[in-house]
Amino acid sequence: MSSFTVLIPARYASTRLPGKPLADIAGKPMVVRVAERARASGAARVVVATDDERVMAAARRHGVDALMTRADHATGTDRLAEAATQLGLPAEGIVVNVQGDEPLLEPALIRRVAELLARRGDASIATACHPIDDPAEAFNPNVVKVVRDMHGYALYFSRATIPWARDAFASRTDEVPAGLPIMRHYGLYAYRVAFLARYPSLAPAPIERFEALEQLRALWHGHRIVVEVTEGTPAPGVDTPEDLARVRAIYAASR
């Protein structure tokens, strides 16, 4: 198994759930629960990258490495780049970005994206997706889709319904045609440290601004993104009080 580092960006501010990283889940802050999942992946190191002293203090109280980053980063990837620099990670190293609001994330998936990037030497980023069979997801602009080439590299990411089934969708849009390779992108990323070091200097791309998808900046500038197709639907993150209640119930049932 390849050696990799997990970085967990965790901002205190949240429009729908203020203080989200510190929300209690079975006696521990959510960001600590996420770190526990990341540790189970076999990562060589797990570090929380935050812009808030309260989050850093909570992580350290529970034995989780944490560091402070600037509060003015334009993107989460910029925050990762600063954290990788602070940690002095080698250019050839691999960093997996695990969001601080995913306490149900499967450790095996974290490991798989890291190993996928290690195998694909010509890729700067590795990520994951899964098939869509629900037409509501297929036509939902909040669900990001990805189209891959025959070797598993991303051709494009979009909030639009891609690929578009011209003939099938001309007559009905209440079902996904059998065999249509429409994939939901799952926002788990593995990066080469050398790419993270370069990312802050890359100019934003027009397609990135319109789609509001920062991974398009990498494609725009010629970096390759390899995408694994997973089985089943990865567990969703925590964005609302209702999501938090559901996750708390899952943890309570497992004790």
C-alpha positions as CSV (number, residue, x, y, z in Angstrom):
1,M,0.0,0.0,0.0
2,S,1.3,3.4,-1.0
3,S,2.1,5.9,1.8
4,F,-0.2,9.0,1.8
5,T,-1.3,11.8,4.1
6,V,-4.9,12.8,4.8
7,L,-5.7,16.5,5.2
8,I,-9.1,17.5,6.6
9,P,-10.0,21.1,5.8
10,A,-12.4,22.3,8.5
11,R,-13.8,25.8,8.5
12,Y,-15.9,26.9,11.5
13,A,-18.3,29.0,9.5
14,S,-21.2,27.3,7.9
15,T,-24.4,29.0,6.5
16,R,-26.7,26.1,7.3
17,L,-25.0,24.6,10.3
18,P,-22.8,27.1,12.2
19,G,-19.9,25.5,14.1
20,K,-20.3,22.3,12.1
21,P,-16.8,20.8,12.7
22,L,-17.5,20.9,16.5
23,A,-21.0,19.4,16.4
24,D,-21.1,16.5,18.9
25,I,-21.4,13.0,17.5
26,A,-21.5,10.3,20.2
27,G,-19.3,12.3,22.6
28,K,-16.8,13.6,20.1
29,P,-16.6,16.6,17.7
30,M,-17.6,15.8,14.1
31,V,-14.1,16.7,12.8
32,V,-12.6,14.1,15.2
33,R,-15.0,11.5,14.0
34,V,-13.9,12.2,10.5
35,A,-10.2,11.9,11.5
36,E,-11.0,8.5,13.0
37,R,-12.3,7.3,9.7
38,A,-9.3,8.7,7.9
39,R,-6.9,6.9,10.3
40,A,-8.7,3.6,9.6
41,S,-7.7,4.1,5.9
42,G,-4.1,3.3,6.7
43,A,-2.9,6.9,6.1
44,A,0.6,7.6,7.3
45,R,-0.6,10.9,8.8
46,V,-4.0,12.6,9.4
47,V,-4.0,16.4,9.9
48,V,-6.9,18.8,10.4
49,A,-6.3,22.1,8.5
50,T,-8.5,24.9,9.9
51,D,-8.8,28.7,10.2
52,D,-10.3,28.6,13.7
53,E,-8.5,28.2,17.0
54,R,-11.6,26.4,18.5
55,V,-11.4,23.7,15.8
56,M,-7.7,23.2,16.2
57,A,-8.0,23.0,20.0
58,A,-10.8,20.5,19.8
59,A,-8.8,18.3,17.5
60,R,-5.7,18.4,19.6
61,R,-7.7,17.6,22.8
62,H,-8.6,14.3,21.1
63,G,-5.1,13.5,19.9
64,V,-5.6,14.6,16.3
65,D,-2.9,16.6,14.6
66,A,-4.1,20.1,13.5
67,L,-2.6,23.3,12.1
68,M,-3.8,26.8,11.4
69,T,-4.2,28.1,7.9
70,R,-5.1,31.5,6.5
71,A,-8.8,32.5,6.6
72,D,-8.7,34.2,3.2
73,H,-8.2,31.2,0.8
74,A,-10.4,31.4,-2.3
75,T,-10.8,27.6,-2.5
76,G,-10.4,24.5,-0.4
77,T,-7.5,23.4,-2.6
78,D,-5.6,26.6,-1.8
79,R,-6.0,25.7,1.9
80,L,-4.6,22.3,1.2
81,A,-1.7,23.7,-0.6
82,E,-0.8,25.9,2.4
83,A,-1.1,23.0,4.7
84,A,1.1,20.7,2.6
85,T,3.7,23.5,2.6
86,Q,3.5,23.9,6.3
87,L,4.0,20.2,6.8
88,G,7.0,20.1,4.4
89,L,5.5,17.2,2.4
90,P,7.7,15.9,-0.4
91,A,6.8,16.9,-4.0
92,E,6.3,13.2,-4.9
93,G,4.0,12.7,-1.9
94,I,0.2,12.0,-2.1
95,V,-2.4,14.0,-0.1
96,V,-6.0,12.9,0.2
97,N,-8.5,15.7,0.9
98,V,-11.2,14.4,3.2
99,Q,-13.9,17.0,4.0
100,G,-14.5,17.7,7.6
101,D,-18.3,17.0,7.4
102,E,-18.1,13.4,6.2
103,P,-18.1,11.2,9.4
104,L,-19.6,8.2,7.5
105,L,-16.9,8.1,4.8
106,E,-15.6,4.6,4.1
107,P,-11.9,4.3,5.0
108,A,-11.4,1.9,2.1
109,L,-12.5,4.5,-0.4
110,I,-9.9,7.0,1.0
111,R,-7.2,4.3,0.5
112,R,-8.4,3.4,-3.0
113,V,-8.2,6.9,-4.4
114,A,-4.7,7.3,-3.0
115,E,-3.6,4.0,-4.5
116,L,-5.2,4.9,-7.8
117,L,-3.2,8.1,-8.0
118,A,0.0,6.2,-7.1
119,R,-0.6,3.8,-10.0
120,R,-1.3,6.5,-12.6
121,G,1.9,8.4,-12.8
122,D,0.6,10.8,-15.5
123,A,-2.3,12.0,-13.3
124,S,-2.2,15.0,-11.0
125,I,-5.5,14.1,-9.2
126,A,-7.5,11.0,-8.5
127,T,-11.2,11.0,-7.5
128,A,-14.3,8.8,-7.5
129,C,-17.8,8.6,-9.0
130,H,-20.7,6.2,-9.1
131,P,-23.5,5.4,-11.6
132,I,-26.7,7.5,-11.5
133,D,-30.0,5.6,-12.0
134,D,-32.4,8.2,-10.4
135,P,-33.7,10.7,-13.0
136,A,-34.1,13.3,-10.2
137,E,-30.3,13.2,-9.6
138,A,-29.6,13.1,-13.4
139,F,-31.3,16.5,-13.8
140,N,-30.4,18.1,-10.5
141,P,-27.7,20.9,-11.0
142,N,-26.6,20.4,-7.5
143,V,-25.4,16.8,-8.4
144,V,-22.1,17.1,-10.2
145,K,-21.6,14.7,-13.1
146,V,-18.3,13.5,-14.7
147,V,-17.6,11.9,-18.1
148,R,-14.6,9.7,-18.4
149,D,-12.6,8.4,-21.3
150,M,-11.9,4.7,-22.0
151,H,-8.9,4.8,-19.7
152,G,-10.8,6.3,-16.7
153,Y,-9.5,9.9,-17.1
154,A,-12.0,12.7,-16.7
155,L,-13.1,14.5,-19.9
156,Y,-15.3,17.0,-18.2
157,F,-17.2,17.7,-14.9
158,S,-20.6,19.5,-15.1
159,R,-23.7,20.4,-13.2
160,A,-25.6,19.7,-16.5
161,T,-26.9,16.3,-17.5
162,I,-23.9,14.7,-19.3
163,P,-23.7,12.6,-21.4
164,W,-27.1,13.8,-22.9
165,A,-29.2,10.9,-24.3
166,R,-30.4,12.8,-27.3
167,D,-33.1,10.3,-28.6
168,A,-34.2,9.0,-25.2
169,F,-34.5,12.4,-23.5
170,A,-36.4,13.8,-26.5
171,S,-39.4,11.7,-25.6
172,R,-39.1,11.4,-21.8
173,T,-37.0,12.6,-18.9
174,D,-38.5,10.5,-16.1
175,E,-36.0,7.7,-16.4
176,V,-32.4,7.1,-17.1
177,P,-31.9,5.0,-20.3
178,A,-30.3,1.6,-19.8
179,G,-26.6,1.7,-20.5
180,L,-26.2,5.5,-20.3
181,P,-22.8,6.0,-18.6
182,I,-24.0,9.0,-16.4
183,M,-21.9,9.2,-13.3
184,R,-22.2,11.3,-10.1
185,H,-18.9,12.7,-9.0
186,Y,-18.0,12.1,-5.4
187,G,-15.9,14.9,-4.0
188,L,-13.1,12.9,-2.6
189,Y,-9.7,13.9,-4.0
190,A,-6.1,12.6,-3.9
191,Y,-3.5,15.1,-5.1
192,R,0.2,14.9,-5.8
193,V,2.0,17.4,-3.5
194,A,3.8,18.9,-6.6
195,F,0.4,19.7,-8.1
196,L,-0.9,21.3,-4.9
197,A,2.2,23.5,-4.8
198,R,1.5,24.7,-8.3
199,Y,-2.3,25.1,-8.0
200,P,-2.4,28.6,-6.3
201,S,-0.5,30.0,-9.3
202,L,-3.0,28.6,-11.9
203,A,-5.4,31.2,-13.2
204,P,-9.1,30.5,-12.7
205,A,-10.7,29.0,-15.8
206,P,-13.9,30.5,-17.5
207,I,-15.6,27.1,-17.3
208,E,-14.7,26.9,-13.6
209,R,-16.3,30.3,-12.9
210,F,-19.6,29.4,-14.7
211,E,-19.9,25.9,-13.4
212,A,-18.6,26.8,-9.9
213,L,-16.4,23.6,-10.0
214,E,-12.8,24.2,-9.1
215,Q,-11.6,20.8,-10.4
216,L,-12.2,22.3,-13.9
217,R,-9.2,24.6,-13.3
218,A,-6.9,21.5,-13.3
219,L,-8.4,20.2,-16.6
220,W,-8.3,23.6,-18.2
221,H,-4.5,23.8,-17.5
222,G,-3.9,20.4,-18.9
223,H,-3.7,18.3,-15.7
224,R,-5.1,14.8,-15.8
225,I,-7.7,13.6,-13.3
226,V,-8.2,9.8,-13.0
227,V,-11.7,8.7,-11.8
228,E,-12.6,5.5,-10.1
229,V,-16.1,4.1,-10.4
230,T,-17.3,2.9,-7.0
231,E,-20.0,0.3,-6.2
232,G,-23.0,1.8,-4.5
233,T,-23.6,5.3,-3.3
234,P,-21.0,6.8,-0.8
235,A,-22.5,8.1,2.4
236,P,-23.6,11.7,2.2
237,G,-22.0,14.5,4.3
238,V,-23.5,16.7,6.9
239,D,-24.9,19.9,5.6
240,T,-28.1,20.5,7.6
241,P,-29.4,19.9,11.1
242,E,-31.4,17.0,9.7
243,D,-28.2,15.4,8.3
244,L,-26.6,15.8,11.7
245,A,-29.5,14.1,13.4
246,R,-29.4,11.2,11.0
247,V,-25.6,10.7,11.5
248,R,-26.0,10.9,15.3
249,A,-28.7,8.1,15.1
250,I,-26.3,5.9,13.1
251,Y,-23.5,6.3,15.6
252,A,-25.9,5.7,18.5
253,A,-27.2,2.5,16.9
254,S,-23.6,1.2,16.4
255,R,-22.5,1.6,20.0
